[in-house]
């Protein structure tokens, strides 16, 4: 895949252009200079071809600290790139621009001098001033408004000679979607970026002892045992009360949204400092989204090494972390590589369970056994009942159970069902979700039952039928009998017998 990089001083609109070309809001854009620090790489579909586009940090003149690290990383890109978008601001040329003009001179043949912020027609004449720098290709654009983007794309496509190459096929798109996405989350300064660099074998993220170094979600790739991985290194997630800068606010939001993109999350915790309240909050976010998760205890090379130290750490984590009682726990050192293979083997096991489906018949056979071992508790309206269930999704793994009454269904029994599913059906390492639904009664049976009740009620209130008496082969209704005394009743009966004899 051909590669294109965007290089320029801080605050010339590199990240805005990167988002515009890729069609995604990947890079954080902010008026504050120096927001982008790490390299951001994304696939850019250019004229039906897949191109790797990289956004770099702004190059400054200052030496030392983050600025020097960012500049060094950015200036290492031109040598490997197939094309370079050298971005400048049409309103001014600064000493930092002059430095870049000098640094990039050996790569003139690969450069498109792109003059940004041509936001209206009054600025179009400013483009001519930039031809004096001696570059063959000069294009004026507005990355914010999209003006001139077509000309830039046409120029880059011609430089890369894409017309003579085969376009992006369906197989490549499928192959990209089949990669296992691995997100690294945790508090600041737990070693997330060091782990990302270790896995990819490249310095995709800047590593610094200063908390909050990573701001954007940095993406990289690697392979392990025939499986292709996409790694997503995120910014450290701090408590809202401690987030003061707008840039960090956006960084934290991007990190949280990465959970939805990932298949498996590595929750990185400092083994020396131990578990913090913020780790629990991050864990709750992961579980609610049904993602696979590993508790990664990093920096084991800094532990004291006393007997049973790791076991004590694990016991404490399990005690304080009940929401992740199912999650595997791994001890690693991202700095030395200790435990990395074991961690990746566990990731593959978790990923396999996330894709697993259970036949409905097997599930309901197991459900019968679970119900016999422990019946649902009784409520105010009688016993709760679980009739049958089925698995309705993978990634996240979710089950649907049909019950007799949903109101106030005991949570303790839902947890019991989750534990049984993990224990008996092979989902021991992942979160399991359960939905409940009241079983609908058959409409026909319901109607018959209602009709029977109505009929019974009518018969109870209906007056007794008139008695029939046979007289000469014909039936006649008996006269109404009034409630009378005993003597009158006997006399009336005698008169009735006399009439019957005389007729006969």
C-alpha positions in Angstrom: 0.0 0.0 0.0 1.3 3.4 -1.0 1.9 5.8 1.9 1.3 9.6 2.2 2.3 11.8 5.1 1.2 15.2 6.2 4.0 17.4 7.6 4.0 21.0 8.9 4.5 23.3 11.8 1.9 23.4 14.7 -1.5 24.8 14.0 -1.5 24.9 10.2 -4.5 22.5 9.9 -2.8 19.1 9.5 -5.3 17.2 11.6 -8.3 19.0 10.0 -6.9 18.0 6.6 -6.3 14.4 7.8 -9.9 14.1 9.0 -11.2 15.6 5.7 -9.3 13.2 3.5 -10.1 10.1 5.5 -13.7 11.0 6.1 -13.3 10.3 9.8 -13.0 12.4 12.9 -9.9 10.5 14.1 -7.5 13.3 14.9 -8.4 15.8 17.6 -8.5 19.3 16.2 -8.1 22.3 18.5 -6.7 25.9 18.1 -4.1 25.1 20.8 -0.7 24.5 19.0 0.9 21.1 19.5 -2.3 19.0 20.2 -1.1 16.1 17.9 1.9 14.3 19.3 1.8 10.7 18.1 1.5 9.6 14.5 -2.0 9.0 13.3 -2.4 6.5 10.4 -5.6 5.7 8.6 -6.6 4.2 5.3 -7.4 6.8 2.7 -9.5 5.7 -0.3 -8.1 7.7 -3.2 -9.7 7.2 -6.6 -10.8 3.7 -5.6 -7.4 2.8 -4.2 -6.3 2.2 -0.6 -3.6 4.6 0.5 -2.0 4.8 4.0 -2.3 8.4 5.2 -0.3 9.6 8.3 -0.9 12.8 10.3 2.2 13.9 12.2 2.9 16.2 15.1 3.8 19.8 14.4 7.6 20.5 14.1 8.8 23.3 16.4 12.2 25.0 16.9 12.3 24.4 20.6 14.7 21.7 21.9 13.9 19.3 24.7 10.7 17.8 26.2 7.8 16.7 24.1 8.6 19.2 21.3 11.9 17.5 20.4 10.4 14.0 20.6 7.5 15.0 18.3 9.7 16.8 15.8 12.1 13.8 15.7 9.2 11.4 15.0 7.7 13.6 12.3 11.0 14.2 10.5 11.6 10.5 10.3 8.6 10.0 8.0 9.6 11.6 4.6 12.3 9.0 3.8 9.8 6.1 3.9 6.8 8.0 2.3 5.8 7.7 -1.3 4.3 11.3 -1.2 4.5 14.2 1.2 1.9 16.9 1.8 3.9 19.8 3.1 1.3 22.0 4.7 1.8 25.8 5.2 -0.5 28.7 6.2 -1.2 31.2 3.5 -1.2 34.1 5.9 2.4 33.8 7.2 5.8 32.1 6.9 7.4 31.4 10.2 10.9 30.4 11.3 9.5 26.9 11.8 8.3 26.8 8.2 11.8 27.9 7.2 13.3 25.0 9.2 10.9 22.5 7.4 11.8 24.0 4.0 15.4 23.2 4.7 14.8 19.7 6.2 12.5 18.6 3.4 14.6 19.9 0.5 16.1 16.4 -0.3 12.6 15.1 -0.8 11.5 17.7 -3.3 10.3 15.1 -5.9 7.9 13.6 -3.4 6.4 16.9 -2.1 3.2 18.7 -2.8 3.5 22.2 -1.2 -0.1 22.6 0.1 -1.1 26.2 1.0 -3.9 26.0 3.6 -6.6 28.4 4.8 -7.6 29.8 1.4 -11.0 30.2 2.8 -12.3 32.8 0.3 -11.5 34.3 -3.0 -9.7 37.3 -1.5 -6.9 34.9 -0.4 -6.4 33.1 -3.7 -3.7 35.5 -4.9 -1.6 34.6 -1.8 -0.9 31.2 -3.4 1.5 32.8 -5.9 3.9 33.8 -3.2 4.7 30.2 -2.4 5.9 29.3 -5.9 9.1 31.2 -5.0 10.2 28.3 -2.8 11.0 26.3 -5.9 8.5 23.4 -5.6 7.0 22.0 -8.8 3.7 21.2 -7.3 1.8 23.9 -5.3 -1.9 23.5 -4.4 -4.1 26.0 -2.5 -6.8 24.5 -0.3 -9.1 25.1 2.7 -9.1 22.0 4.9 -12.0 23.5 7.0 -14.3 24.2 4.1 -13.1 21.5 1.6 -12.0 24.0 -1.1 -9.3 22.7 -3.4 -9.4 19.2 -2.0 -10.2 17.7 -5.4 -7.1 19.3 -6.9 -4.9 18.0 -4.1 -6.3 14.4 -4.5 -5.8 14.6 -8.3 -2.2 15.7 -7.8 -1.4 13.0 -5.2 -3.0 10.3 -7.4 -0.9 11.3 -10.3 2.3 11.2 -8.2 1.5 7.7 -7.0 0.6 6.6 -10.5 -2.6 4.9 -9.1 -4.2 4.6 -12.6 -1.8 1.8 -13.4 -2.5 -0.1 -10.2 -5.3 -2.4 -9.3 -8.1 -0.8 -7.2 -9.2 -1.8 -3.7 -10.8 -5.2 -3.9 -13.5 -6.7 -1.8 -11.0 -9.2 -0.4 -8.9 -6.4 1.0 -11.9 -4.8 2.7 -12.9 -8.1 4.2 -9.4 -8.8 5.4 -9.2 -5.5 7.2 -12.6 -6.2 8.9 -11.4 -9.6 10.0 -8.5 -8.2 12.1 -8.8 -8.7 15.8 -9.1 -5.2 17.3 -7.3 -4.9 20.6 -7.8 -1.7 22.7 -5.5 -0.7 25.5 -7.2 1.3 28.3 -6.3 2.4 31.8 -5.3 5.3 34.0 -2.5 7.6 32.8 1.1 6.4 33.1 0.4 2.7 33.6 2.5 1.7 30.6 -0.1 1.6 27.8 2.1 3.2 25.1 5.1 1.0 26.1 2.9 -2.1 25.7 1.6 -0.8 22.3 5.2 -0.3 21.1 6.2 -3.7 22.4 3.3 -5.5 20.5 3.9 -3.7 17.2 7.7 -3.7 17.3 7.6 0.0 16.4 7.5 3.3 18.2 4.0 4.1 17.3 3.4 6.0 20.5 5.6 8.5 22.4 6.7 7.1 25.7 7.2 9.6 28.6 7.1 9.5 32.4 4.7 12.5 32.2 1.1 11.4 32.6 -1.2 12.2 29.7 1.4 12.0 26.9 -0.9 10.2 24.5 -3.9 12.2 23.3 -5.3 10.7 20.1 -6.1 7.0 19.6 -2.9 5.7 18.1 -3.4 2.7 15.7 -0.9 0.0 14.8 -0.8 -3.6 13.5 1.0 -6.9 14.3 0.5 -10.6 13.8 0.7 -13.5 16.3 0.3 -17.2 15.6 -1.3 -16.5 12.2 -3.8 -13.9 13.6 -3.7 -10.3 12.4 -4.3 -7.7 15.1 -5.1 -4.0 15.1 -3.8 -2.3 18.3 -5.5 0.9 19.6 -3.5 2.8 22.1 -5.6 5.3 24.0 -5.2 8.3 26.3 -5.2 7.7 30.0 -8.7 8.0 31.6 -8.7 10.3 34.6 -11.6 11.3 36.8 -13.8 14.1 35.4 -12.9 16.4 38.3 -9.2 16.2 37.3 -9.8 16.9 33.6 -9.3 20.7 33.1 -8.1 21.1 29.5 -10.6 20.8 26.5 -8.0 18.6 24.7 -7.9 16.1 27.5 -11.7 16.0 27.6 -11.8 15.0 24.0 -8.9 12.5 24.5 -10.8 10.8 27.3 -14.0 10.7 25.2 -12.2 9.1 22.3 -10.7 6.5 24.6 -14.1 5.5 25.9 -15.5 5.3 22.4 -12.7 2.9 21.5 -14.4 0.3 23.7 -17.1 0.1 21.1 -14.6 -0.5 18.3 -12.6 -3.2 20.1 -13.1 -6.9 20.3 -11.0 -7.3 23.4 -9.8 -4.7 25.8 -6.6 -4.8 27.8 -7.2 -3.0 31.1 -3.7 -2.0 32.1 -3.0 -1.6 35.8 0.2 -0.6 37.5 1.3 -3.7 39.7 3.2 -1.5 42.1 0.5 1.2 42.7 -2.3 -1.4 42.6 -6.0 -1.0 41.8 -7.7 2.4 41.9 -11.3 3.6 41.9 -11.0 4.8 38.3 -10.0 1.3 37.2 -13.4 0.0 38.5 -15.3 2.7 36.5 -13.4 1.8 33.3 -14.2 -1.9 34.0 -17.9 -1.1 34.3 -17.9 0.6 30.9 -16.3 -2.4 29.3 -18.7 -4.9 30.9 -21.8 -2.9 30.0 -20.7 -3.0 26.3 -20.2 -6.7 26.5 -16.5 -6.6 25.3 -13.9 -9.2 26.2 -11.4 -7.9 28.8 -8.1 -8.9 30.3 -6.8 -7.4 33.6 -3.2 -6.7 32.7 -1.0 -6.1 35.7 2.0 -4.3 34.2 5.4 -3.3 35.5 6.1 -6.7 37.2 9.8 -5.9 36.7 9.4 -3.3 39.5 7.9 -5.7 42.1 10.0 -6.6 45.1 10.0 -10.3 44.3 8.9 -11.6 47.7 7.2 -15.0 47.9 3.5 -15.1 47.0 3.6 -11.4 46.0 1.7 -12.0 42.7 -0.8 -14.2 44.4 -1.5 -11.5 47.0 -2.0 -8.9 44.2 -4.4 -11.2 42.4 -6.4 -11.9 45.6 -6.7 -8.2 46.3 -7.8 -7.4 42.7 -10.5 -10.2 42.8 -11.7 -8.9 46.2 -12.0 -5.3 45.0 -13.0 -6.1 41.5 -16.1 -8.3 41.7 -17.6 -6.9 38.4 -14.7 -8.6 36.6 -14.7 -11.9 38.5 -14.8 -13.7 35.1 -11.9 -11.8 33.5 -8.5 -13.4 33.1 -5.6 -11.7 35.0 -2.2 -11.6 33.4 1.1 -10.3 34.9 3.4 -8.7 32.3 6.3 -6.3 31.9 5.8 -4.2 28.8 9.4 -2.8 29.2 11.1 -6.3 29.1 8.4 -8.4 27.3 7.9 -10.8 30.2 4.5 -12.4 30.0 3.5 -10.9 26.6 3.1 -14.3 24.9 0.9 -15.7 27.7 -1.2 -12.6 27.5 -1.8 -12.9 23.7 -2.6 -16.6 24.1 -5.3 -15.6 26.6 -6.6 -12.9 24.2 -7.1 -15.6 21.5 -9.1 -17.7 24.0 -11.3 -14.8 24.9 -11.8 -13.9 21.3 -12.9 -17.5 20.5 -15.5 -17.4 23.3 -16.9 -14.1 22.0 -17.7 -15.9 18.7 -19.2 -19.0 20.2 -22.8 -20.0 19.7 -24.8 -22.6 21.8 -27.6 -24.7 20.2 -31.0 -23.9 21.7 -31.7 -27.6 22.6 -28.4 -27.8 24.5 -29.2 -24.6 26.4 -32.6 -25.7 27.4 -31.4 -29.1 28.5 -28.9 -27.3 30.8 -31.6 -24.9 31.9 -33.7 -27.9 33.2 -30.8 -29.1 35.3 -30.1 -25.6 36.6 -33.7 -25.1 37.6 -33.8 -28.5 39.4 -30.7 -27.6 41.4 -32.0 -24.2 42.3 -35.6 -23.1 41.6 -36.4 -19.4 41.2 -37.6 -17.7 44.4 -41.2 -17.1 45.2 -42.6 -13.5 44.9 -45.7 -11.9 46.2 -47.8 -13.3 43.4 -46.3 -16.8 43.4 -43.2 -18.6 42.1 -41.2 -17.1 39.3 -40.7 -19.5 36.4 -38.1 -19.7 33.6 -39.7 -21.6 30.7 -36.9 -21.7 28.1 -34.1 -19.7 26.5 -32.0 -19.1 23.4 -28.8 -17.3 22.5 -29.6 -14.2 20.4 -26.2 -12.7 19.6 -22.4 -12.9 19.7 -20.0 -10.0 20.3 -21.6 -9.3 22.8 -22.8 -12.8 23.9 -26.4 -12.3 24.9 -29.1 -14.8 25.9 -32.9 -14.4 26.0 -35.0 -16.2 28.6 -38.8 -16.4 28.6 -40.4 -16.2 32.0 -43.9 -16.0 33.6 -43.5 -12.6 35.2 -40.9 -9.9 34.6 -41.9 -7.5 37.3 -39.4 -7.7 40.3 -37.7 -10.8 38.8 -34.9 -11.5 41.3 -31.5 -10.3 40.2 -29.8 -13.0 42.2 -31.4 -15.6 39.9 -30.2 -13.7 36.8 -26.7 -13.8 38.2 -27.1 -17.5 39.0 -28.0 -18.1 35.3 -24.9 -16.1 34.2 -22.7 -18.2 36.4 -24.2 -21.4 35.1 -23.7 -20.4 31.5 -20.1 -19.5 32.1 -19.4 -22.7 34.0 -21.2 -25.2 31.9 -21.4 -23.8 28.3 -17.9 -22.6 27.7 -18.1 -18.8 28.3 -15.9 -18.7 31.4 -13.7 -15.8 30.3 -16.2 -13.3 28.9 -19.1 -11.1 30.1 -22.6 -12.6 29.5 -25.7 -10.6 29.1 -29.3 -11.8 29.8 -32.5 -10.3 28.6 -35.9 -11.4 30.0 -39.3 -11.6 28.3 -42.7 -12.6 29.5 -44.0 -15.6 27.6 -47.2 -14.7 25.6 -50.1 -16.9 26.3 -51.9 -18.3 23.2 -54.7 -16.0 22.1 -57.0 -18.9 21.2 -56.6 -20.6 24.6 -56.9 -17.3 26.3 -60.2 -16.6 24.4 -61.6 -20.1 25.2 -60.8 -19.6 28.9 -62.5 -16.2 28.9 -65.6 -17.6 27.1 -65.8 -20.5 29.7 -65.6 -18.0 32.5 -68.4 -15.8 31.0 -70.6 -18.9 30.3 -70.2 -20.2 33.9 -71.0 -16.8 35.3 -74.2 -16.6 33.2 -75.4 -20.1 34.3 -75.0 -19.0 37.9 -77.2 -16.0 37.5 -79.7 -17.6 35.1 -83.2 -18.5 36.5 -83.9 -22.3 36.7 -85.6 -23.8 33.7 -89.4 -24.5 33.7 -90.2 -28.1 34.5 -91.9 -30.2 31.8 -94.8 -32.6 32.7 -96.0 -35.2 30.2 -99.8 -35.0 29.7 -101.3 -37.4 27.1 -98.0 -37.7 25.2 -97.5 -33.9 25.1 -95.2 -32.0 27.4 -96.6 -29.0 29.2 -94.9 -26.5 31.4 -95.8 -26.9 35.1 -97.5 -23.9 36.6 -95.4 -21.6 38.6 -95.2 -22.6 42.2 -95.4 -19.9 44.8 -93.8 -20.2 48.1 -96.7 -21.2 50.5 -97.1 -22.9 53.8 -97.1 -26.6 54.5 -100.9 -27.1 54.5 -101.4 -25.0 51.3 -98.5 -26.9 49.6 -100.2 -30.3 50.4 -103.6 -29.1 49.2 -102.1 -27.9 45.9 -100.4 -31.2 45.3 -103.6 -33.1 46.0 -105.5 -31.0 43.4 -102.7 -31.6 40.8 -103.1 -35.4 41.3 -106.9 -35.2 41.0 -106.7 -33.3 37.7 -104.2 -35.8 36.3 -106.5 -38.8 37.1 -109.6 -37.3 35.7 -107.8 -36.6 32.4 -106.5 -40.1 32.3 
